[in-house]
Amino acid sequence: MAKEKDGLVVASLSGKWVSYTHTVFAYSAFFSALIVGMWLHFHKIVQNEHYGYPDEWFPSVSATIGDRYPERSIFQLFIAITSGPRFMLVFLWYVLTARPGAFAPKFVASIGLIRTVLCGGWVYITSTDDHDWHDIFMISYLVFTLPWTLGCLALSPQNATAIRYRKILAGLFFGTLVPLVYFFIQHKVHRVAGAYTIYAFFEWSLILFDVGFDAVTAFDFKGFELRIVDTKGLSKGHGVAVADAVLEKAKRQNQSIPQQLIGGTYSWNHMFDAAADVYVGFIFWSVLTSLGVTVWYFPLWHMGISGYEALVMTSISPFLLGIGPFRRFAVSNQRLLHLLSVSGIAAFLVKDPVYRLFAVGTGVSFACLAWSATFWADRNNPHRLDAKISAFSLGLLMSSIAKYANHTNNPVWPIMNDINGGWNKTGLCLAILAVLRATRRSAGSFGEMPRNRKGGSSMLAACGLAGLLFGLHSLLSDSSTMILWVWDGYPVKGPLAVPHGSWTLAAMGVGFVIGLFYPNLASTWATFGIASVSAAIFYSNEGWTGYYGALILAAYLTSIVPPFITSAVGHGPGKTFGVAFLIYNILVLAHVWVVAYAFVPGGPLLRERTDIVMTLMMLLIGAGVFSIRGTSISPGPTPSKRSILARSKLRAYAVYTLTMLQLLSVSIAFLRFPSYDYQPYHPEEKLLTAGIWTVHFALDNDMWSSERRMRDAIKDLELDVVGLLESDLQRIIMGNRDMTQFLAEDLGMYADFGPGPNKHTWGAALLSKFPIVNSTHHLLPSPVGELAPAIHATIDAYGELIDVVVFHSGQEEDVEDRRQQSQYLAKLMGSSNRPMILLSYLVTKPHEGNYHTYVSETSRMRDIDPTDDWDRWCEYILFRGIRRVGYARVSRGTITDTEIQVGKFVVGEPENPIREGGLRETGEVPEESVPAGWRFPEMFKGKGVRGHRYHVFDRPRYYQ
């Protein structure tokens, strides 16, 4: 034993052995389980829900470590041993990188500890024990890997070998995620044989790279010696980190670069301020996006202009800032204005739809006024203006992520409540607290004047801001909007709302960073030209090509928020913000007119002309760029060190918030990824229950979101296939929603969102328990009236291919449209030789007029109810080549204005024979004579349940 002046050294160990021990036991845990599993249970662990050996011949990590004894126990034993070195590794990394007052080392160490605990979660709670919690821990672990990896890279000491290996392994880790997700989708969605084996190789590669990344610490820790002595004392690491060198270089060059974000001291007080600012931005976008959907309720039920549409103009309240005394009042009372804007969140407390709409309109008016006053008030404080603009942009991102997590409904909207998935009370409480926090005087505010600006046009600045606001709202307020623009049916040839909605959100994040650090680059003509080409590609193409254009456009729109708002505050707020919101409202109306042309004055001028609206949006943005490029900026005084530090901190808070939001979006994508293991309700009888329902845009009679009530009705009726009409909600006026996401995920069904929102229809959708093998979307002839959408899909039902057509005919007033549409559809149905079911809205009476075109020798289709049902006018179910065994009409309750019609069919049995009496002969039999599995649910008999009951003939019908 060596005798030191500060005590007796009992034992000593080089720090590198902590890394070696961690690496050896971590690899031993995984690969010992792999060897034992391949040896003892090879065929069982390579088997998945679709394929087994020889199609699949290598197991996934989860199947290897979590399903069977003894490999599971061996893995858990080695991982338990690994935990000690793991905690020590995190501690030594903190010791190595810690510097007095530095925040980043503490943050990274905290991430490391949390990540270690999360690892224990998915290790000891396997997918066999609890699939959901296993996935939650696993996904959280992967999410926390990102800040851990980036933090270690940023804080890495100047060890060239270690830095090189860290960069290589980090690049390999994150690069592997792309093919990993691709092959997982190939397996889950497309059911490609062998795809899961390739996925498994990439999954095991992640283990290699993840553990290898932490193994690099051996290069850094070899300078440490761990000693056990008889006195207290532990040396802190004082080595110069890469982050320090970068910061010093940046200071010398007087540049603002992203690496600066990891240096300096930060306070939780200011971080809470930044979070409050972002939540206030979330309030603005939540209130603004809720206005359209609450206005839409009224023309929807009036079937035309109702007068309440005038409340769209409540957003032009910034015009009041053109009045001097009012402007001074608004600037001095920002807290009051922001608190009044919360009325839009509190509107859910009002039950009457009319008064609820007025509450939302009030909230929108004060929200637009408050934010305009806030921007203008901070025009002389560059870093505070930066912070408010960042909060405005991040508020939009937060709103989109909230919708992403809640199946495209914002949980604080006034159409939400405790019953249908709303978080209104929580959102309201947080809103009040956030406003009180965000509007208090900040101790970090400084009054430095910006550089003097000359030139530029207030009108051009207002036009640019209008185009920007419209682009953000119409395309980016929901992560699935642009995806549905490029969706063209099955087989899948492009992005899916889940998981690729997180790609849209990531593109918004990239744009945010560009706008935050390089606003001059974002506002160049070259960048505008790239964005314009991308918008054209997005509009003109389907599938991945169109989506790539969409991603570039998304990044561009978020990147120009800072320069456009900064340009706007250089002019009078009444001129810029008031005019901007007025032009924005005109674009919103045009955005509706392209599809609602049959119900509005002058509608035919914009009939199906989304291209005009998109072009106008880009031209307005171009005007904003012209205004910025025409502004000359005279050099101002050199910013003080205090100002530079304050601006860097505010940017750091913004990037930290962005990082957390992006990690949240990735987590949501993993948690929401569909299982694609759906099963029909009565597979033993090979029964197929199909329904048709016109759902009135998922707003019920009392202006509440109705997806959950629809879910209950569809589930209770045991519908295996259902056609939904009036289902396209992807417009500002409808809230940019997608009802099929919740219904499909909750009910376990495949979904086809008919012709997309850029096809100018009211929408048709198909949900199916059976895989959709192929689908095509059709726009039927409509020379005068509204477009008629149709989906022609082929499903795999019990191994037999069956065609399903979902169709919505045109208006009653447009006789020629409906005649041409009936001819088109009859030919479409007649072109297939497979069994077929039509789920439709035909706008005709039984056995009259166009009915004889739909039910004809051309179509070869039969009516499920060939009787003279005097009450049937719109909805029809037709069939051929499949055995019809039941039919029912179910009342709508208060969900919509149209009933549900349901038909039951048996797959694989011949079509019902046509007996004496021709097509009108029913072959009806009593319920007692059909098998129990074929019968309709008892709960809808008599008074029914939740307002739904068998009506018209008060009972289901059954057929031979």
Secondary structure, DSSP 4 states (H G I P E B T S, - for coil): --EETTEEEEEEEETHHHHHHHHHHHHHHHHHHHHHHHHHHHHHHS--SS--TTT--S--HHHHHHSSTTHHHHHHHHHHHHHHHHHHHHHHHHHHH--TT-SHHHHHHHHHHHHHHHHHHHHHS-TTT-HHHHHHHHHHHHHHHHHHHHHHHHH-BS-HHHHHHHHHHHHHHHHHHHHHHHHHHHHHTS--TTHHHHHHHHHHHHHHHHHHHHHTHHHHHTT-EEEEESS---PPP-PPBHHHHHHHHHHHHT---GGGGGSS---HHHHHHHHHHHHHHHHHHHHHHHHHHHHHHHHHHHTS--SGGGGGGGGGGGGGGGSHHHHHHHHHTHHHHHHHHTHHHHGGG--SHHHHHHHHHHHHHHHHHHHHHHHHHTTT-HHHHHHHHHHHHHHHHHHHHHHHHTTT--TTSTT--TTTT--HHHHHHHHHHHHHHHTSPPTT--------EEE--HHHHHHHHHHHHHHHHHHHSSTTHHHHHS---SSP-S--HHHHHHHHHHHHHHHHHHHHH-HHHHTSHHHHHHHHHHHHHHHH--HHHHHHHHHHHHHHHHHTHHHHHHHHTTS-HIIIIIHHHHHHHHHHHHHHHHHHTTTSTTGGGGTT-HHHHHHHHHHHHHHHHHHHHTEEE---PPPPHHHHHHHHHHHHHHHHHHHHHHHHHHHHHHHH--------S-GGGTEEEEEEEE-GGGB-TTS-B-HHHHHHHHHHTT-SEEEEES--B-SGGGTSB-HHHHHHHHHT-EEEE-S-GGG-SS-EEEEESS-EEEEEEEEE--SSS--EEEEEEEEEETTEEEEEEEEE---TT-HHHHHHHHHHHHHHHHT--S-EEEEEE--S-TTSTTHHHHSSTTTT-EES--S--TT-SSEEEEEESSEEEEEEEE--TTS-SS-EEEEEEETTSPPPP--TTGGG---EE-GGGS-GGGSPPGGGSTT-BTTB-B-SSSS-EEE-
